[in-house]
Amino acid sequence: MINTRKNYTLFILDFLFWIFLFSFFRAVFLVYNLSELQDVPATQLILAFYHGLGLDVSMASYFIAIPFLCYLFVGFIPSVKVLRVKNIFTLVLISLVVIISVAELEIYNEWGMKMNIKAFKFLNDPKQIFETTRPVFFWGGLSVIAVLTFCLYKYVYLKFVAAQNGITKNNLFENILFILITPILLVLGIRGGVQQIPIQQSDAYFSNKNILNLAAVNSTWNLFQSVWENTGAIEGNPYHYYDLEDAKKEVARINYVEKDTTIKIIDSVKPNIVLCILEGWSADLVKSTGGYEGVTPNFEKLISEGILFNNLYASASLSDQGIGCIFTGFPAQPNNSVVAQPAKYASVPTIIKEFKKANYQTSFLFGGDLDYANIKAFLYYQGIDKVQDEAYFDAAVPRARLGIHDEYLYAKQLNELKNTAQPFFATLFTGSTHSPYDIPMGDSITWGGDEREYLNSAFYADKQMYKFIQEAKKQPWYSNTLFVFISDHSHITPHKYAFNQPEYRKIPMLFYGEVLKPEHRGTKYTKLASQIDLPVTLLKQLDFNTSPYDKWSKNLFNPYSPEFAYYEATDGFGWLRPNHSYVLVHSQNREEYLKFLSEEQKKIIEKEGKSYMQLVFEEFLNF
């Protein structure tokens, strides 16, 4: 029978078929894991399909890009052969989706996560797959894959989408519209719309029930994204410098602590914690950390009453990396991020979970879009009680191009904490010091050259931060609250330090609040330290368990803790010891910013840095 449908009609049916298929396997996933959904209302189950639709559309748009070319051709020259080629291509994709979706059922049962690049490691050893998979599932899974693929192709796709094996030739006007409109729709579908940040796994996350988030995430899209993000590491650790056991011994030596003790600087058993992550604050913004005078005068006032860490370095260079370092105590990796990869979430500890265990109310507030780099997905996975971004602000609140100005962000945080039970662990992520620096005030700083706007944004952010503290002092929870201010990463300043230069990576961190013991207020911690040291340093003050973090994060209030700092560099790393520095651009085998007392000392520092980098990435791969 010759089909009377137009090519664009078949194209739409093709697209709808994939949406159906993805929804079908989402339902299968939920039914298979029904035991985890006993207390989940039906509305939440429906929301999993709704929130997953964006990734479904994106994946479907990828899949029908090739069929689009076939439909385009047959619109001019009807050809059964071309349609058959398209059908075979679709059969291959159906098989792929079925394999991923069925295999993922057992993977979730074993790993507690969706299928990701880890699965490819087992392809080199089919015997291991057979031995580690339940026999019932292995043989039953193969049978189900074969039957499902056959039925979905023959009785769904061929019958309802491509049954007639023919097509009606379009007129010229129809072909022109099809050529002009469809590619635009495909591009929009692939990137998830016209918004600034293309669609990511995080867009599907909506619930504190992680299984609902995992169900919402399109399995095929998730796997492809995982492979794409880790392509360079499929063959193994690119930073393999030494025998692995030798590298482990070297890092163990670096991390050795003679005595486990803590100087208590907090005079409270269970204080509230307000963590303020400062977007892109360089140490150059703060006079007391060696920076310019007059850029953050109010922060200087807080320093006079708090504990300043004035020799601290960011492990990360991007916000998602920095947030990961702050919450996990795990070092940043070149060209990768734990936060951006949902496949890694289950393996990394976070201080969010520690506060949850201690019955703290947990929250995260940001004035921008938390879909960036899957930050929202990361937070939801940790079981955080409340996650809010720009979508939760009143429409009347003035906005910058990238989100809410800091003054309104701080105001919302104060309002939120009025209704939050104590104790709480509340995180605030600022945004006004991020380009394009469209702050709601005129220039107060007239110098700085190309970085004048950045300096002015810091001046504005500093003013709003101080207002926040003054208003917080009026709140009943203030007297039992520790404020922690720390930058997510650094930024270029009028000094024009190079990106990999140690001076560029220096950032401020400040502990502030009435819970600080009087004798520690107005003091400075001058030892070399890292952004990743915050988790253990903070948790030790609260007598929380730190064992999941001790491998990488140091207790800065233990006088016996070693002094060093690591940071990811351009496909490489920076390694700092007191009065020493070593930076290696791995891909070019180029050493930079070397500072040593002797050649013998250089060899020692080089081995330390390379061993540390090797182990960081080795553990990242194993997450």
C-alpha positions in Angstrom: 0.0 0.0 0.0 1.3 3.4 -0.9 1.3 5.9 2.0 -0.8 9.0 1.5 1.0 10.9 4.3 3.4 13.7 3.8 7.0 13.5 4.9 6.5 16.1 7.6 3.7 14.0 9.1 5.9 11.0 9.3 8.7 13.1 10.8 6.3 14.2 13.6 5.3 10.6 14.2 9.0 9.6 14.3 9.5 12.3 17.0 6.5 11.2 19.0 7.6 7.6 18.8 10.8 8.4 20.7 8.9 10.4 23.3 6.6 7.4 23.8 9.6 5.0 24.1 11.4 7.1 26.6 8.2 7.5 28.7 7.6 3.8 28.5 11.0 2.9 29.9 10.6 5.6 32.6 7.5 3.8 33.7 9.3 0.4 33.6 12.1 1.9 35.8 9.5 3.1 38.3 7.6 -0.2 38.4 10.8 -2.2 38.7 11.7 -0.1 41.8 8.2 0.0 43.2 9.5 -0.9 46.7 11.2 2.5 46.9 8.0 4.4 46.0 5.6 3.2 48.7 5.3 6.6 50.3 5.4 8.6 47.1 2.2 10.2 46.0 0.9 9.7 42.5 1.4 13.4 41.7 5.1 13.0 42.3 5.2 10.1 39.9 3.5 12.1 37.2 6.0 15.0 37.8 8.8 12.6 37.0 7.4 12.3 33.5 6.8 16.0 33.2 10.3 17.0 34.4 11.9 14.4 32.2 10.2 15.7 29.1 13.0 18.2 28.3 15.7 15.6 28.1 13.4 13.3 26.2 12.8 16.0 23.6 16.6 16.6 23.4 17.4 13.0 22.9 14.6 12.5 20.4 15.9 15.5 18.4 19.3 13.9 18.2 17.8 10.7 17.1 15.6 12.1 14.3 18.4 14.3 12.8 19.4 11.6 10.3 15.8 10.6 9.5 15.1 14.2 8.8 17.6 14.1 6.0 15.9 11.0 4.6 12.5 12.6 4.9 13.9 15.7 3.2 15.1 13.6 0.3 11.9 11.7 -0.2 9.9 15.0 -0.1 11.4 15.7 -3.5 11.9 12.2 -4.8 9.7 9.5 -3.2 11.8 6.4 -2.5 10.9 3.3 -0.6 14.6 2.3 -0.4 15.5 5.5 1.4 12.7 4.9 3.9 13.9 1.4 4.4 17.4 2.7 5.2 15.9 5.1 7.6 13.9 2.2 9.2 17.1 0.1 9.7 18.8 3.1 11.3 15.8 3.5 13.6 16.0 -0.2 14.5 19.6 0.2 15.6 18.6 3.1 17.8 15.7 1.2 19.3 18.0 -1.7 20.1 20.4 0.8 21.8 17.7 2.4 23.9 16.3 -1.0 24.9 19.8 -2.3 25.9 20.5 0.8 28.0 17.2 0.9 29.7 17.1 -2.8 30.6 20.7 -3.0 31.7 20.2 0.1 33.8 17.6 -1.7 36.0 20.3 -4.0 37.3 22.9 -1.2 37.4 20.7 0.8 39.6 20.1 -2.2 41.8 23.9 -2.6 42.1 25.3 1.0 42.1 22.3 3.1 43.0 22.8 5.3 40.0 22.0 5.4 36.3 24.1 3.8 33.6 27.2 5.8 32.9 30.7 5.5 31.5 31.7 3.1 34.2 29.8 0.4 32.4 32.3 0.6 29.5 35.1 -0.6 31.8 33.4 -3.9 32.0 33.1 -4.4 28.3 36.8 -5.3 28.2 36.0 -8.2 30.4 32.7 -9.9 29.4 33.5 -12.7 31.9 33.3 -10.2 34.8 29.9 -9.0 33.5 28.6 -12.6 33.6 30.1 -13.3 37.0 28.9 -10.2 38.7 25.3 -10.1 37.3 22.6 -12.2 38.8 22.1 -15.2 36.4 18.3 -14.7 36.3 18.8 -11.1 35.2 21.6 -11.8 32.8 19.8 -14.5 30.8 16.4 -13.0 31.4 17.7 -9.6 30.5 19.0 -10.8 27.1 15.7 -12.4 26.4 13.8 -9.3 27.4 16.0 -7.1 25.2 15.5 -9.3 22.2 11.7 -9.5 22.6 11.2 -5.8 23.4 13.4 -4.7 20.5 11.4 -7.0 18.1 8.0 -5.9 19.4 8.7 -2.2 19.6 10.1 -2.1 16.1 7.6 -4.4 14.4 4.4 -3.7 16.3 4.8 -0.1 17.3 7.3 1.6 15.0 6.5 -0.1 11.7 2.8 -0.3 12.4 2.1 3.3 13.6 5.0 5.3 12.1 6.5 3.6 9.1 3.9 1.0 8.0 3.2 2.1 4.5 6.7 2.1 3.0 5.9 4.9 0.7 5.4 8.7 0.7 3.5 11.4 -1.2 5.7 13.9 -3.0 5.5 17.4 -1.5 4.8 20.6 -3.4 7.6 23.2 -3.6 6.1 25.4 -0.9 5.9 22.4 1.6 9.5 21.4 0.9 10.7 25.0 1.5 8.9 25.2 4.8 10.2 21.8 5.8 13.8 22.8 5.0 13.6 26.1 6.8 11.6 25.3 9.9 12.7 21.7 10.9 16.4 22.4 11.4 15.6 25.3 13.7 13.2 23.1 15.7 15.8 20.3 16.0 18.5 22.7 17.3 16.1 24.1 19.9 15.0 20.6 20.8 18.6 19.4 21.2 19.7 22.3 23.5 16.4 22.4 25.3 15.2 25.9 24.2 16.6 29.4 23.7 17.8 29.8 27.3 21.4 30.7 27.9 22.4 27.4 29.4 21.8 24.3 27.3 19.7 21.6 28.9 21.5 19.3 31.4 20.6 16.4 33.7 19.9 19.0 36.4 16.8 20.2 34.5 15.1 16.9 35.3 15.8 17.0 39.0 12.9 18.2 41.1 12.5 16.0 44.2 14.2 15.1 47.4 13.4 11.5 46.5 16.4 10.6 44.4 14.7 7.7 42.6 12.2 10.2 41.1 15.1 12.3 39.8 16.8 9.3 38.3 13.6 8.2 36.7 13.1 11.7 35.2 16.6 11.8 33.7 16.6 10.2 30.2 18.8 7.1 30.4 20.2 7.4 26.9 20.9 11.1 27.1 22.6 10.5 30.5 24.9 7.8 29.2 25.9 9.8 26.1 26.6 12.8 28.2 28.7 10.7 30.6 30.8 9.3 27.7 31.2 12.8 26.2 32.4 14.3 29.5 34.9 11.5 30.1 36.1 10.8 26.6 39.7 11.7 27.4 39.8 9.3 30.3 38.3 6.2 28.8 41.7 4.6 28.4 42.6 5.3 32.0 44.4 8.0 34.0 46.2 10.5 31.7 48.2 11.7 34.7 50.0 8.4 35.4 53.5 9.4 36.4 54.6 6.7 38.8 53.7 3.2 39.9 50.3 3.5 41.6 51.5 2.1 44.9 54.5 4.5 45.0 52.2 7.4 44.3 49.9 6.3 47.2 52.9 6.1 49.6 54.0 9.6 48.6 50.6 11.1 49.1 50.3 9.2 52.5 53.6 10.8 53.5 52.4 14.3 52.4 49.2 13.9 54.4 50.7 12.4 57.5 49.5 14.0 60.7 51.6 13.4 63.8 48.8 14.1 66.3 45.0 14.3 65.9 44.0 17.3 67.9 41.8 20.4 67.5 42.0 23.9 68.8 38.4 24.8 69.5 37.5 28.2 68.2 33.7 27.8 68.6 31.9 28.3 71.9 28.7 26.4 71.0 27.7 22.7 70.9 25.4 22.9 67.9 25.6 26.3 66.2 23.8 27.3 63.0 26.0 27.5 60.0 25.5 30.1 57.3 27.8 29.3 54.4 28.3 32.2 52.0 30.0 31.1 48.8 31.3 34.3 47.1 31.3 34.2 43.3 34.8 34.8 42.0 36.3 36.7 44.9 40.1 37.0 44.4 42.3 37.6 47.4 43.3 40.8 45.6 39.9 42.2 46.5 40.8 42.1 50.2 43.5 44.2 51.8 44.1 41.8 54.6 44.9 39.0 52.1 47.4 41.1 50.3 44.9 42.8 48.0 43.9 46.4 47.1 42.8 48.9 49.7 39.3 50.2 49.5 37.6 47.6 47.4 36.0 45.6 50.2 36.1 48.0 53.2 33.2 46.3 55.0 34.7 42.9 54.7 37.7 44.4 56.5 35.3 45.3 59.4 34.2 41.7 59.6 37.8 40.5 59.5 38.5 42.6 62.6 36.0 40.5 64.5 36.5 37.1 62.8 39.1 34.6 61.8 40.7 35.3 58.5 42.5 32.6 56.4 44.9 34.8 54.5 47.0 32.2 52.8 44.2 30.1 51.2 44.1 28.8 47.6 41.2 27.7 45.4 41.5 24.2 44.2 39.1 25.0 41.4 38.8 27.5 38.6 35.0 27.3 37.9 31.9 27.6 40.1 30.7 24.0 39.8 34.3 22.8 40.6 34.5 25.2 43.6 31.1 24.2 45.0 32.2 20.6 44.7 35.5 21.3 46.6 33.7 23.2 49.3 31.1 20.5 50.0 33.1 17.4 49.4 36.7 18.3 50.4 37.8 16.5 47.2 40.3 18.3 45.0 39.3 19.8 41.6 40.3 17.9 38.5 41.5 19.4 35.2 38.7 19.6 32.6 36.3 17.7 34.9 33.9 18.3 37.8 32.3 15.9 40.2 29.3 18.2 40.4 28.7 18.2 36.7 28.6 14.4 36.5 25.7 12.7 38.2 27.5 9.3 37.7 29.9 10.5 40.4 27.4 11.7 43.1 27.0 8.4 44.9 30.7 8.0 45.6 31.6 11.4 47.1 30.9 12.4 50.7 29.4 15.8 51.3 29.1 17.9 54.4 25.4 18.3 53.5 24.9 14.7 54.5 26.8 15.2 57.8 24.5 18.1 58.8 21.5 16.1 57.8 22.6 13.2 60.0 22.9 15.7 62.9 19.3 16.8 62.2 20.2 20.2 60.8 17.8 21.9 58.4 19.7 22.3 55.1 19.2 24.7 52.3 20.9 26.3 49.3 19.9 29.7 47.8 21.2 31.2 44.5 20.0 34.1 42.5 20.9 32.6 39.1 20.2 29.3 37.3 21.2 26.2 39.2 20.9 24.1 36.1 24.4 25.3 35.3 26.8 22.4 35.4 24.1 20.2 37.1 24.5 22.0 40.4 20.8 21.5 41.2 21.0 17.8 40.5 24.1 17.5 42.8 22.3 19.3 45.6 19.1 17.3 45.3 21.1 14.1 45.3 22.6 15.0 48.7 19.1 15.1 50.2 19.2 18.8 50.9 15.9 20.0 52.3 15.4 23.1 50.2 17.0 24.3 46.9 16.1 27.7 45.5 17.3 29.6 42.6 16.1 32.6 40.5 12.8 30.9 39.8 11.8 31.2 43.5 12.1 35.0 43.6 9.1 37.3 43.1 8.8 38.5 39.5 9.0 42.1 40.7 12.5 41.7 42.1 15.0 43.5 39.9 17.3 41.1 38.0 20.7 41.3 36.4 21.4 39.4 33.2 22.6 36.4 35.1 20.1 36.5 37.9 19.2 38.3 41.2 21.4 41.1 42.6 23.1 40.3 45.9 21.0 42.8 47.9 17.8 40.9 47.1 19.6 37.6 47.5 20.6 38.4 51.0 17.2 39.8 51.8 15.6 36.5 50.8 18.0 34.5 52.8 17.1 36.5 55.9 13.4 36.0 55.2 13.9 32.3 54.6 15.8 31.8 57.9 13.0 33.5 59.9 10.9 30.4 59.2 13.7 27.8 59.4 14.0 25.6 62.5 17.3 25.6 64.3 19.9 24.3 64.0 20.3 25.0 60.3 23.0 24.7 57.7 22.1 27.4 55.1 24.2 28.0 52.0 24.0 31.2 50.0 25.8 31.5 46.6 26.3 35.1 45.5 26.4 36.3 41.9 27.0 40.0 41.5 30.7 39.6 41.1 30.2 37.6 37.9 30.3 39.3 34.5 28.6 41.2 33.0 28.7 43.1 36.4 25.4 45.0 35.8 25.1 46.0 39.4 22.4 48.5 40.5 24.8 51.3 41.5 27.2 53.7 39.8 31.0 53.3 39.8 32.7 54.0 43.1 36.1 52.8 41.9 37.5 54.7 39.0 40.8 52.8 38.5 41.5 49.2 37.5 41.6 49.4 33.8 39.9 46.5 32.1 38.9 45.1 35.6 37.3 48.3 36.9 33.8 46.8 36.5 34.8 43.7 38.4 36.2 45.8 41.2 33.0 47.9 41.3 30.9 44.7 41.5 33.0 43.6 44.5 32.5 47.0 46.1 28.8 46.6 45.7 28.8 43.0 46.9 30.9 44.0 49.9 28.3 46.6 50.8 25.4 44.2 50.6 27.2 41.5 52.6 27.7 44.0 55.4 24.0 45.0 55.4 23.2 41.3 55.5 25.3 40.9 58.7 23.8 44.0 60.3 20.3 42.7 59.7 21.2 39.2 60.8 22.3 40.6 64.1 18.7 41.5 64.8 17.5 37.9 64.4 17.0 35.6 67.3 19.2 32.9 65.7 22.2 35.2 65.2 23.9 34.7 68.6 24.3 31.0 67.9 25.4 31.2 64.3 28.7 30.8 62.6 29.1 32.6 59.2 31.6 31.1 56.8 32.6 33.3 53.8 34.6 31.6 51.1 35.2 32.1 47.4 34.3 29.4 44.9 37.3 30.4 42.7 39.5 33.4 41.9 39.4 36.0 39.1 41.7 38.1 37.1 42.5 41.5 38.7 44.5 44.6 37.6 47.6 42.6 38.7 47.0 40.5 35.5 48.3 37.3 37.1 48.3 34.4 34.6 45.6 31.8 35.0 48.0 29.1 36.2 50.0 31.4 38.4 49.8 30.7 42.2 49.0 34.4 42.9 45.9 34.1 40.7 44.5 31.2 42.7 44.6 32.9 46.1 41.2 33.5 47.7 39.7 34.7 51.0 38.0 32.7 53.7 36.5 34.1 56.9 34.9 32.7 60.0 32.6 35.2 61.7 30.0 35.3 64.4 29.3 35.5 68.1 29.9 31.8 68.5 33.6 32.4 68.0 35.5 32.4 71.3 36.6 36.0 72.1 40.3 35.2 72.2 40.1 34.1 68.5 38.3 37.1 67.1 40.3 39.4 65.0 43.0 36.7 64.3 44.6 35.5 61.1 45.4 32.0 60.1 48.6 32.5 58.1 49.6 28.9 57.2 49.3 27.6 53.7 45.9 26.1 53.2 43.4 25.0 50.5 39.7 25.5 49.7 39.2 21.8 50.2 40.3 22.0 53.9 37.0 23.6 54.9 35.0 20.3 55.4 37.3 18.8 57.9 38.1 22.1 59.6 34.4 22.9 60.1 33.3 19.3 61.0 36.0 18.9 63.6 34.7 22.1 65.4 31.3 20.4 65.7 32.7 17.0 66.7 31.2 15.4 63.6 32.7 12.4 61.9 35.4 13.4 59.4 36.7 10.0 58.3 35.1 10.3 54.8 37.0 13.5 54.2 40.3 12.9 56.0 42.1 11.6 52.9 42.1 15.0 51.1 40.8 17.6 53.5 42.9 18.9 56.4 42.0 20.2 59.8 43.4 23.7 59.8 43.0 24.1 63.6 45.2 21.1 64.2 48.7 22.6 64.7 50.2 19.3 63.4 48.4 19.4 60.0 50.8 19.7 57.1 51.0 22.8 54.9 50.4 22.4 51.2 47.8 23.4 48.5 47.0 21.8 45.2 45.0 23.3 42.3 43.9 22.1 38.9 45.6 24.0 36.1 45.3 24.0 32.3 45.4 20.2 31.7 47.7 19.9 34.7 48.2 21.1 38.3 49.7 23.6 40.6 51.5 22.4 43.8 52.4 24.7 46.6 54.5 24.3 49.7 55.7 27.1 52.0 58.1 29.1 49.9 57.9 26.6 47.0 55.7 26.3 43.9 55.5 23.9 41.0 53.1 24.1 38.0 52.9 21.5 35.3 50.9 21.8 32.0 50.6 18.1 31.4 49.7 18.0 27.7 52.8 20.1 26.8 55.0 18.7 29.6 55.7 22.4 30.4 56.8 23.5 33.9 55.8 26.9 35.1 56.1 29.3 38.0 58.8 27.3 39.6 60.0 28.5 43.0 62.6 26.4 44.9 65.5 26.8 47.3 67.5 24.1 45.5 67.4 21.6 42.6 67.1 18.8 45.1 64.1 20.5 46.6 62.6 20.8 43.2 62.8 17.0 42.7 61.0 16.5 46.0 58.2 19.0 45.2 57.8 17.7 41.7 57.2 14.2 42.9 54.8 15.4 45.5 52.7 17.3 43.0 52.7 14.6 40.4 51.8 11.9 42.9 49.0 14.0 44.3 47.6 14.8 40.8 47.8 11.1 39.8 45.9 9.9 42.9 43.3 12.7 42.6 42.4 11.7 39.1 42.6 8.0 39.8 40.0 8.4 42.6 37.9 10.6 40.3 37.8 7.8 37.7 36.9 5.3 40.3 33.9 7.2 41.6 
